[in-house]
Amino acid sequence: MDVAGGRKFFTQDPKYKADLLDPLQLVGIEACLATLQKILGEGVSQTQAAGSLSRHGVAHGRELAYDTRVNSAKYWSVLDALVQWARPMAQQEAQRLRRERESASAGSQDVDANGRRLDNREFRETKDFLRKLLTSAMGWLASTGELRRDLVGNVYTVKDFVKAGLPADPGIHTSLSPDGKIIWFWRTTMSGWVLGAAVGIHGDGFDEWLYSGSTPPLDGPHETPTVWGRPYDTPPDWTS
């Protein structure tokens, strides 16, 4: 109902029945979900043990032989098909709601009950890409013994930024500590807030830092520990 404008899968009333036809998807062609919708939506007027898939019969105790492995497999298959059908519309609806929320909170300096900024435009895309850079940096370090500072612009280029939902020139900055043991990345989001991430060598493993602030982290975690916090601390703006 959430992705079908309030219309239902189980109903006989054409005014309220969800339109499941979509010729661009295999599950949406006329012979698939629409046909199953009719079978699963049939009414059962008398108590029976026919093994029917009718939602009405099962929910109201009129179908007594529904609980079989065959019916279970059929229902799971239908559920999988519904997910395939609904996913594109669910993504569109989620994007619409996100745009509305971001528009309403644009320019706000307030935070929610968990300390997260209400104006979090581009936070999700920025955090995802910064985490990707951390993973890549650790991979290069593990394989070559060195931190590579040309990940942005060489390893990751315009197509990667755009695919991640960022501008073609996302303005991601890279810095390396003088001893070459810590690398950090930061970006000013559309909201004007800065998010950053750092990774460094610690014994045989790694330490990771996450940053959230009104100004860029001009120095690394070891030079400004009060700015970056302790390794593996998670600022509120990184929790969602």
Secondary structure as GFF3:
##gff-version 3
##sequence-region A 1 240
A	DSSP	three_ten_helix	26	28	.	.	.	ID=ss1
A	DSSP	alpha_helix	33	40	.	.	.	ID=ss2
A	DSSP	alpha_helix	55	59	.	.	.	ID=ss3
A	DSSP	alpha_helix	69	105	.	.	.	ID=ss4
A	DSSP	alpha_helix	123	144	.	.	.	ID=ss5
A	DSSP	alpha_helix	158	163	.	.	.	ID=ss6
A	DSSP	beta_strand	173	176	.	.	.	ID=ss7
A	DSSP	beta_strand	182	188	.	.	.	ID=ss8
A	DSSP	beta_strand	194	202	.	.	.	ID=ss9
A	DSSP	beta_strand	205	213	.	.	.	ID=ss10
A	DSSP	alpha_helix	225	228	.	.	.	ID=ss11
A	DSSP	three_ten_helix	236	238	.	.	.	ID=ss12
###
